[in-house]
């Protein structure tokens, strides 16, 4: 009797995953097209609420004359609570460098917002000594006020509204079309643009679709009283800002806004052409030019 030839081992039958189950990694969470900074925060509960509802950053004002000035101990609590959860900005107006450095360290600031007459060299020294990213602000009356920011090679530029004799917190908006003249000199990267001044849940979408900033900054438009946030207004503002560009832009991030560290400001379909036209008639500023109008303070 001849022994039968050996048979190959049976292959195990594949096990199908249960319905709804997949081994593929979860899709990467896409950052909002426009970041939101909630400024003028003085209370921990307001800071926590803003971040829980999608704020990219919260801002605390250290300027002594502000109605929204934060207490130092409260600023320390807010900074510690939001560590690694959101950006924490300190707003200063012509403050001494040592004072900014102490506040940045004690309150764990990741952003320093300068609203006074600070020059480019001072801004650079703030970044070096604090390790924080710097936001340089300008109060805007005309295109010259916008282009005056060109010598400031900070991480962010912020455009606010100019009102004679009033440092900020006026609740007034400027002509958002002026933001389009902000253009870097040849071979330079434009800092990210933050838009501020008179923004509310009702107008922030229009502002975004006009200027296409990287982010928006609001204080009074989300308040129940100076320094005290209205939770419903905060939620409405963040929702309006995050949803503003979902229809106006194609699916997927633009090259200038590919994620949290994307270079340059976010752009809309028509923004590059409009910026190029403005740049042709507005010569680039040189480092020796003094900015004609820098901001006093955003409230």
C-alpha positions in Angstrom: 0.0 0.0 0.0 1.4 3.4 -1.0 1.2 6.1 1.5 -0.8 9.2 0.3 1.2 12.3 -0.6 1.4 14.8 2.3 -1.2 17.6 2.1 -0.2 21.2 2.7 -1.5 22.6 5.9 -4.9 24.3 5.6 -4.7 28.1 5.5 -6.5 29.9 8.3 -9.6 31.6 7.3 -9.4 35.4 7.5 -11.4 36.9 10.4 -13.5 39.8 9.2 -13.6 42.8 11.5 -16.9 43.5 13.2 -19.1 46.1 11.6 -17.8 49.6 12.2 -14.4 48.4 13.2 -11.2 49.3 11.3 -7.5 49.1 12.0 -6.8 52.2 10.0 -5.6 55.1 12.1 -8.2 57.7 12.9 -8.3 60.7 10.5 -6.1 63.6 11.6 -8.1 66.4 13.2 -8.0 69.3 10.9 -7.3 72.7 12.5 -9.9 75.4 11.9 -9.2 77.6 8.9 -9.2 80.7 11.1 -7.8 80.7 14.6 -9.6 82.6 17.4 -8.0 84.6 20.2 -10.2 85.6 23.1 -8.7 88.7 24.7 -9.3 90.7 27.8 -9.7 87.6 30.0 -9.5 88.2 33.7 -11.1 85.1 35.2 -10.0 81.4 35.1 -13.5 80.2 34.3 -13.7 82.4 31.2 -10.3 81.2 30.0 -11.3 77.6 30.5 -14.6 78.0 28.8 -13.0 79.7 25.7 -10.5 76.9 25.2 -13.1 74.2 25.7 -15.1 75.7 22.9 -12.2 76.0 20.5 -10.2 79.1 21.2 -6.6 78.9 19.9 -5.4 81.5 22.4 -6.5 83.6 25.3 -5.2 87.1 26.0 -4.6 88.8 29.3 -4.0 92.6 29.5 -1.2 93.7 31.8 -1.5 97.4 31.0 -2.2 99.3 34.2 -4.7 101.7 32.7 -7.0 99.1 31.1 -10.4 98.4 32.4 -9.6 94.8 31.5 -6.4 94.5 33.4 -5.8 91.1 34.9 -4.7 90.5 38.4 -1.2 89.0 38.6 -2.2 86.0 40.7 -5.1 85.3 38.5 -2.9 85.5 35.4 -0.6 82.9 37.0 -3.5 80.6 37.6 -4.7 81.0 34.0 -1.3 80.4 32.6 -0.8 77.2 34.7 -4.2 75.9 33.8 -3.8 76.3 30.1 -0.3 75.0 29.8 0.1 72.8 26.7 -3.7 73.3 26.0 -3.7 76.7 24.3 -1.6 79.7 23.6 -1.5 82.2 26.5 -0.9 85.9 25.5 0.2 88.8 27.6 -0.7 92.3 26.3 1.7 95.1 27.1 1.9 98.8 26.3 5.4 100.4 26.4 6.3 98.2 29.3 10.0 97.8 30.4 11.7 94.7 29.1 12.3 93.3 32.6 8.6 93.6 33.5 7.6 91.7 30.3 10.2 89.0 31.1 9.0 88.6 34.7 5.4 88.3 33.6 6.2 85.9 30.8 8.0 83.5 33.2 5.6 83.8 36.1 2.4 83.4 34.0 3.8 80.9 31.5 3.1 83.2 28.5 3.6 81.7 25.1 2.7 84.9 23.2 3.7 88.5 24.0 1.5 91.2 22.4 3.0 94.6 22.1 0.7 97.6 21.6 2.9 100.6 22.2 5.7 102.3 20.5 8.0 99.3 20.7 10.4 99.1 17.8 11.7 96.1 15.8 14.8 95.7 17.9 12.8 95.7 21.1 10.4 93.1 19.7 13.3 90.9 18.8 14.8 91.2 22.3 11.4 90.3 23.9 11.3 87.1 21.8 14.9 86.3 22.7 14.5 86.8 26.5 11.1 85.3 27.0 11.1 82.5 24.4 7.5 83.6 23.5 6.2 84.4 20.1 5.7 88.1 19.6 2.6 89.8 18.2 3.2 93.4 17.0 0.1 95.5 16.7 -0.8 98.6 14.6 -3.8 100.9 14.7 -5.1 101.3 11.2 -6.3 104.5 9.5 -4.9 103.9 6.0 -2.6 101.6 4.0 0.5 103.3 5.3 -0.3 102.2 8.8 -0.5 98.6 7.5 2.7 98.7 5.5 4.5 100.3 8.5 4.6 96.9 10.1 7.0 95.5 7.4 10.2 96.1 9.4 8.7 94.1 12.3 9.9 90.5 11.7 7.7 89.1 14.5 5.7 85.9 14.4 2.4 87.8 14.1 1.1 91.2 13.0 -2.2 92.4 14.4 -4.3 95.1 12.8 -6.6 97.1 15.1 -8.7 100.2 14.6 -7.3 103.7 15.1 -9.4 106.2 17.1 -7.8 109.5 18.0 -7.2 109.9 21.7 -8.5 106.4 22.6 -6.0 103.5 23.1 -8.5 100.7 22.2 -11.7 99.0 23.2 -13.7 101.3 21.1 -15.8 98.6 19.4 -15.2 100.2 16.0 -14.0 98.3 12.9 -11.6 99.6 10.2 -11.8 99.0 6.5 -10.8 95.3 6.3 -9.8 95.7 2.6 -6.7 97.5 3.9 -5.4 94.2 5.3 -4.7 93.2 1.7 -1.9 95.7 1.3 0.2 93.9 4.0 2.8 92.1 1.9 6.3 91.0 2.7 9.4 92.4 1.0 10.9 90.3 -1.8 12.2 86.9 -0.5 10.7 87.5 3.0 7.9 85.5 4.7 5.0 87.6 5.8 4.2 87.2 9.5 0.8 85.6 10.3 -2.0 88.1 10.3 -4.4 88.6 13.2 -7.4 90.8 12.6 -9.0 92.8 15.5 -11.1 95.9 16.2 -14.9 95.9 16.6 -15.4 92.2 15.8 -18.6 90.5 17.0 -20.3 87.2 16.3 -22.4 89.1 13.7 -19.6 90.5 11.6 -16.6 88.2 12.1 -17.5 86.0 9.1 -17.6 89.1 6.8 -14.3 90.3 8.2 -12.7 86.9 7.5 -14.1 86.6 4.0 -12.8 90.1 3.2 -9.3 90.1 4.8 -8.6 86.3 5.0 -6.5 86.6 8.2 -4.7 83.7 9.9 -6.6 84.5 13.0 -9.1 86.9 14.7 -8.8 88.7 18.0 -11.8 89.8 20.1 -12.4 91.3 23.5 -15.4 93.6 23.8 -17.5 91.7 21.3 -17.7 88.7 23.6 -18.3 90.5 27.0 -21.1 90.9 29.5 -19.0 93.6 31.1 -15.3 94.8 30.8 -13.2 91.8 31.8 -16.2 89.5 32.2 -17.1 87.2 29.3 -20.5 86.3 28.1 -20.4 82.5 27.5 -23.0 82.6 24.8 -21.2 85.3 22.9 -17.9 83.5 23.2 -19.4 80.3 21.8 -21.2 82.2 19.0 -18.1 84.1 18.0 -15.9 81.0 17.8 -18.5 79.1 15.8 -18.9 82.0 13.4 -15.2 82.4 12.9 -14.5 78.7 12.4 -17.4 78.3 10.0 -16.8 81.4 7.9 -14.6 79.8 5.2 -16.1 76.4 4.9 -18.0 77.4 1.7 -15.6 80.0 0.3 -12.6 77.7 0.2 -11.9 74.4 -1.6 -11.7 71.3 0.6 -8.4 70.9 2.3 -6.0 73.4 3.8 -4.4 76.0 1.6 -0.5 76.0 1.2 -0.3 79.1 3.4 -2.4 77.6 6.1 -1.5 73.9 6.2 -1.7 73.6 10.0 -0.9 75.2 13.4 2.6 76.2 12.2 1.6 77.2 8.6 3.6 80.1 7.3 1.9 83.3 6.2 -1.7 84.4 6.5 -4.6 82.4 5.3 -5.7 83.4 1.8 -9.0 83.3 0.0 -9.6 82.7 -3.7 -9.1 86.3 -4.7 -6.6 87.5 -2.1 -3.3 86.9 -3.9 -4.2 89.0 -6.9 -5.5 91.8 -4.7 -2.4 91.8 -2.6 -0.1 91.8 -5.6 -1.9 94.8 -7.1 -1.5 96.7 -3.8 2.2 95.8 -3.5 2.9 97.2 -6.9 1.8 100.7 -5.8 3.1 100.6 -2.3 6.9 100.3 -2.0 8.3 98.1 0.7 9.4 99.9 3.9 13.0 99.8 4.9 14.3 98.9 8.4 15.2 102.6 9.0 11.6 103.8 8.5 9.8 104.7 11.7 6.2 103.2 11.8 3.8 106.1 11.6 1.1 104.6 13.8 1.6 101.6 16.1 -1.2 100.5 18.4 -1.7 101.6 22.0 -3.7 98.7 23.2 -6.5 96.3 22.1 -9.2 96.1 24.8 
